[in-house]
Amino acid sequence: MQVLVRDNNVDQALRVLKKKMQREGVFREMKRRSAYEKPSEKRVREKADAIRRARKVARKQMQREGLIAAPKPKPRPVRAGSAPAPR
């Protein structure tokens, strides 16, 4: 994983790195591997994950077919400097 540090701004690069690691599931994996997981617990967890994925796929399919309403997109905050200047 690679993050560019712009203008010596390490804090921003660290935030970007944490966000990338969160998206990749690195923190979840580290937490899971911190202690021994019994084979029975592993089976239960993997089955629950599979059910969660299947439900997500089914929900997305129903949204595409129009059977259920798609979630409303969250409004994105406008940061200073990113919006074009008014003329």
C-alpha positions as CSV (number, residue, x, y, z in Angstrom):
1,M,0.0,0.0,0.0
2,Q,1.4,3.4,-0.9
3,V,0.4,6.9,0.1
4,L,2.0,10.1,-1.3
5,V,3.0,12.9,1.2
6,R,2.2,16.2,-0.4
7,D,3.8,19.5,0.9
8,N,5.3,17.6,3.9
9,N,1.8,17.1,5.2
10,V,2.3,13.8,7.1
11,D,-1.0,14.2,9.0
12,Q,-3.1,14.2,5.9
13,A,-1.1,11.3,4.4
14,L,-1.6,9.3,7.6
15,R,-5.4,9.9,7.4
16,V,-5.4,8.7,3.8
17,L,-3.4,5.6,4.8
18,K,-5.8,4.8,7.6
19,K,-8.8,5.2,5.3
20,K,-7.2,2.9,2.7
21,M,-6.4,0.3,5.4
22,Q,-9.9,0.5,6.7
23,R,-11.3,0.0,3.2
24,E,-9.1,-3.0,2.6
25,G,-10.1,-4.6,5.9
26,V,-6.6,-4.7,7.4
27,F,-7.8,-3.6,10.9
28,R,-10.5,-6.2,10.9
29,E,-7.9,-8.8,9.9
30,M,-5.5,-7.7,12.6
31,K,-8.2,-7.9,15.2
32,R,-9.3,-11.3,14.0
33,R,-5.7,-12.7,14.1
34,S,-4.9,-11.2,17.5
35,A,-6.1,-14.4,19.3
36,Y,-6.6,-18.0,18.4
37,E,-9.9,-18.8,16.7
38,K,-11.3,-22.2,17.2
39,P,-12.3,-24.1,14.1
40,S,-16.0,-24.1,15.2
41,E,-15.9,-20.3,15.7
42,K,-14.3,-19.9,12.3
43,R,-17.0,-21.9,10.6
44,V,-19.7,-19.8,12.4
45,R,-18.0,-16.5,11.4
46,E,-17.5,-17.6,7.8
47,K,-21.1,-18.7,7.5
48,A,-22.3,-15.4,8.9
49,D,-20.1,-13.5,6.5
50,A,-21.5,-15.6,3.5
51,I,-25.1,-14.9,4.6
52,R,-24.3,-11.1,4.9
53,R,-22.7,-11.1,1.4
54,A,-25.7,-13.0,-0.1
55,R,-28.2,-10.5,1.5
56,K,-26.2,-7.6,0.2
57,V,-26.1,-9.0,-3.3
58,A,-29.9,-9.7,-3.2
59,R,-30.6,-6.2,-1.9
60,K,-28.5,-4.6,-4.7
61,Q,-30.3,-6.8,-7.3
62,M,-33.7,-5.8,-5.9
63,Q,-32.7,-2.1,-6.1
64,R,-31.6,-2.5,-9.7
65,E,-34.9,-4.2,-10.6
66,G,-36.8,-1.4,-8.8
67,L,-38.4,-3.6,-6.3
68,I,-37.1,-1.5,-3.4
69,A,-35.9,2.1,-3.3
70,A,-32.2,2.8,-3.5
71,P,-30.8,4.6,-0.5
72,K,-30.5,8.4,-0.8
73,P,-26.9,9.5,-1.4
74,K,-25.3,11.3,1.5
75,P,-24.5,15.0,0.8
76,R,-20.8,15.6,0.4
77,P,-19.3,18.5,2.5
78,V,-17.8,21.2,0.3
79,R,-14.2,21.8,1.4
80,A,-12.5,25.2,1.1
81,G,-10.5,25.5,-2.1
82,S,-12.2,22.6,-3.9
83,A,-15.3,24.5,-5.2
84,P,-14.8,26.7,-8.3
85,A,-14.8,30.4,-7.6
86,P,-18.0,32.3,-8.6
87,R,-17.7,34.7,-11.5
